[in-house]
Amino acid sequence: MTMTYALEAKGLSVRYGGVTANDGVSMRIAPGEIRGLIGPNGAGKSTFIDALSGRRATAAGSVHLAGRDITALGVVERRLLGLSRSFQRTSIFPGMRIGAQMELAASKIPDADADEVMRELGLDRFADRHANEIGYGDQRRLDIALALVGRPSVLLLDEPMAGLSIEESMKLARHLRELARHWGVSVLLVEHDMEVVFGISDSITVLETGKLLAEGAPAEIRAHPKVREAYLGSAA
Amino acid sequence: MSATLTAPALDGAQVKRASRLPRLLSLTSVAVAVGLAVSMLVESNTVMSLLTQAVIYAVFALGLGFLLKQNGMVSFGHALFFGLSGYLVGVGASLTGSVGTVVVLTIAGIGFFAFALALVIVRVPGIAFGMLTLAIGQSFYVLVSKSRGVTGGADGMSIEFPPRVFGLEIGAFQDPASMFLISWLALVALVLALSLLLGTRFGPLTEAIRENEERVRFIGFRTLLPRAVVFAISAMVTAVGGALSALYTGFVSPESLHWSVSGTVLIMVVLGGSRTLWGPAVGAVVYYLFRDYVGEHTTHWMGIFGVSLIAVIVLWPAGIAGGVMHAVERIKRGSGRHA
């Protein structure tokens, strides 16, 4: 029986002029799976997320969501089909009340519940406050909350813990893992904090200079000689 | 399960809208009463004429302020819609006796024109958008100035209105006291209509687009159409001001399309503040009163106004309306602590 993956990239290539940022990268994420995506700076991780989410045009390859080819679709259609993302730099609506922006995000998706997402991410107490009035950590959670509205089938998280303390990062990571499991959301997580990635991922993909270097369970990746040499080094 | 969980969020939004409506209606009633009181209490024809002009330009400022408030875009060419409206009403009045229909068609036509224009120009970000509006506005200014056969060229165009317009005698539109009231009611109706519109999903959607357009696409909304609709509504409101001006003066000239008119109204918007709908209208009235009273004593009123404008911007970056709202919030917080 052929398995339908929540998200599948086939030979995805992205070029910036003469520079190839992603070179034929393929990846399959199973329903409910949490996949870590690691690699040194400039490996093409954020570009890969941009290409999957439709933010960046691809030079070759295809993207499939639950078996459907979505390569030709724009960001709006992909979001409405259940492919959502957060951003490396906090991307919220600073001058709007948090409740209002969450309600807006929920209004386009049938059966979406903004209140539930706010409660789960501890933002319900800020509902009447403007986003620029809350702390940085809460703003990061709001960025994720906006992406989680409507329980997307796939969530792409681009360094969601950037700028948070180790304690905050671990707390948020554990919470995200529970939430993803509970809601059946597949997650692709780009993160520099190795403790977080190895702590919550079911499997890990490693990119180097835009190409796939390795893929496997966290223990396999930790022991992978090429990965140790290219990226993890003594951190592993 | 999710369907049942959705209900409270929707109810919350409906409750907010429902609680907003009585407040809006009572504020509208107060505004109408203020207009009636001013038209009855002010006896001087000169003052009434000044107030009428101020209110007509308040309608213009409302249109320009709406664009800034909802799209975050600064137009240096909105006088195009003000002046063009006057010319279309003038040309229409010379062709048909039904000026009411002409006014409605003019405003609708300008809305369609602005919408089509916006589908192209709102894609251009920042200062380039402002320069585009300036270029388009000025090209129409030159076109109108040169089309002597239709518009009267640089001399302008006197408009011959029929005896009755919208069921009223034309004299009612050209008498300062009654025209003040007509313009005031138009202004209040427009503020109410825009407030009701912003109470729907269109309000937070356009606000979100202004704040972070890319993120709006990533929560599942297209952004071009709402931005174009805001531009078109803004142009239509401005066109209402142009039509009122033509009805009041019975005259329209190319100067009404000049960029300096757009610039002056932009000053009114900045002075009043664009975070509220009513701020730009307050800015227009303050501008006219300032110009009249300070101008009586010195020819250098513009210099004094400039210094005052700088002071307002420094003290209240969100304009007079922003300052007032801030003060009201502080008073509310203060009374909340003492309660």
Boltz contact constraints between the chains, C-beta under 6 A:
constraints:
  - contact:
      token1: [A, 75]
      token2: [B, 217]
      max_distance: 6.0
  - contact:
      token1: [A, 75]
      token2: [B, 218]
      max_distance: 6.0
  - contact:
      token1: [A, 76]
      token2: [B, 217]
      max_distance: 6.0
  - contact:
      token1: [A, 76]
      token2: [B, 220]
      max_distance: 6.0
  - contact:
      token1: [A, 76]
      token2: [B, 222]
      max_distance: 6.0
  - contact:
      token1: [A, 79]
      token2: [B, 218]
      max_distance: 6.0
  - contact:
      token1: [A, 79]
      token2: [B, 220]
      max_distance: 6.0
  - contact:
      token1: [A, 80]
      token2: [B, 220]
      max_distance: 6.0
  - contact:
      token1: [A, 91]
      token2: [B, 215]
      max_distance: 6.0
  - contact:
      token1: [A, 93]
      token2: [B, 208]
      max_distance: 6.0
  - contact:
      token1: [A, 93]
      token2: [B, 211]
      max_distance: 6.0
  - contact:
      token1: [A, 93]
      token2: [B, 212]
      max_distance: 6.0
  - contact:
      token1: [A, 95]
      token2: [B, 211]
      max_distance: 6.0
  - contact:
      token1: [A, 96]
      token2: [B, 207]
      max_distance: 6.0
  - contact:
      token1: [A, 100]
      token2: [B, 204]
      max_distance: 6.0
  - contact:
      token1: [A, 103]
      token2: [B, 13]
      max_distance: 6.0
  - contact:
      token1: [A, 104]
      token2: [B, 204]
      max_distance: 6.0
  - contact:
      token1: [A, 104]
      token2: [B, 208]
      max_distance: 6.0
  - contact:
      token1: [A, 105]
      token2: [B, 219]
      max_distance: 6.0
  - contact:
      token1: [A, 107]
      token2: [B, 201]
      max_distance: 6.0
  - contact:
      token1: [A, 108]
      token2: [B, 220]
      max_distance: 6.0
  - contact:
      token1: [A, 111]
      token2: [B, 2]
      max_distance: 6.0
  - contact:
      token1: [A, 111]
      token2: [B, 3]
      max_distance: 6.0
  - contact:
      token1: [A, 111]
      token2: [B, 6]
      max_distance: 6.0
  - contact:
      token1: [A, 113]
      token2: [B, 5]
      max_distance: 6.0
  - contact:
      token1: [A, 113]
      token2: [B, 6]
      max_distance: 6.0
  - contact:
      token1: [A, 114]
      token2: [B, 9]
      max_distance: 6.0
  - contact:
      token1: [A, 115]
      token2: [B, 9]
      max_distance: 6.0
  - contact:
      token1: [A, 116]
      token2: [B, 5]
      max_distance: 6.0
  - contact:
      token1: [A, 146]
      token2: [B, 219]
      max_distance: 6.0
